[in-house]
């Protein structure tokens, strides 16, 4: 799965539809849930005709209907799904264009919400995302995923087993549950990043190889990418949280508190990302400090050796001159005396450096 690059956003014409993602191999499948407080019905691998029949069934007029679509590369099918409830073309274009950032729109009694679902970290490819879009209208909720995944398995089980209040609520509460399930993947992903950050903090102190700095920069890039996926989500959730002021018609007032929880989660995630980014900055500073200290230690050691050999080189240079009348040239023990002086000079300098704590 490729990482989405937000800067490469295609300009989409209102009547032009094109899937901009990479998942084009698996067949597009649709799953339909129809439920209320008294019961539920589930349809797997449902056809468009069956979906239309269920939506038009007068006996199920007040039931919540959740259609989950796996795969977006069948453009005509996606467009037909949108036509079932009279969705504007530009919204269908936004569903298909997965390179756009998270957004929320309410237009003509339709609430459109797209979110980047962050997948667990890949060692080679870094952060990966998948776009999931939601359409909310009347008692309908349509969700569009790029590929088949297990994000919403536990929600399906809650519907089947009548667990919690999901079957007592309408489709806006179901939207909350789906968004909450997607956001749980953010926490899982951040946990994997935190393990990597802690390891890099240790490596920055103990490993002087340049690969540590490369790993720090890669993790910083991944965290910044993750932050770019969450910031617009935070903004969209803030609009939902404060919707009581703008009277969002498709969100029941009793459910605003749930979306406020999601907004709080997004703030927690961003705070954790900022903390991890600061930790990486600290790791980078530690790495450079350790490199500087190591270099200073090497230079100090080389300087000490140079200073020690400087007087020895002077003595050797003096007695290496070939003059006829130099004193001590005829001394019987001159060679051994000079070696002794050189040895005592080295011992004296080392003792002096030790007392000064220079090494």
Secondary structure, DSSP 8 states (H G I E B T S, - for coil): -----TT------TT-----SS--SS--EEEEEEE-SS-EEEESS--HHHHHHHHH-GGGTTSEEEEEEE----HHHHHHHHHHTT--HHHHHHHH-TTS--EEEEETTEEEEEEEEEEEEETTTEEEEEEEEEEEETTEEEEEESS--STTHHHHHHHHHT-TTTTTS-HHHHHHHHHHHHHHHHHHHHHHHHHHHHHHHHHHHH--SHHHHHHHHHHHHHHHHHHHHHHHHHHHHHHHHTHHHHT-TTS-GGGHHHHHHHHHHHHHHHHHHHHHHHHHHHHHHHHHHHHHHHHHHHHHHHHHHHHHHHHHHHHHHHHT---TT-TTTT-TTHHHHHHHHHHHHHHHHHHHHHHTT--
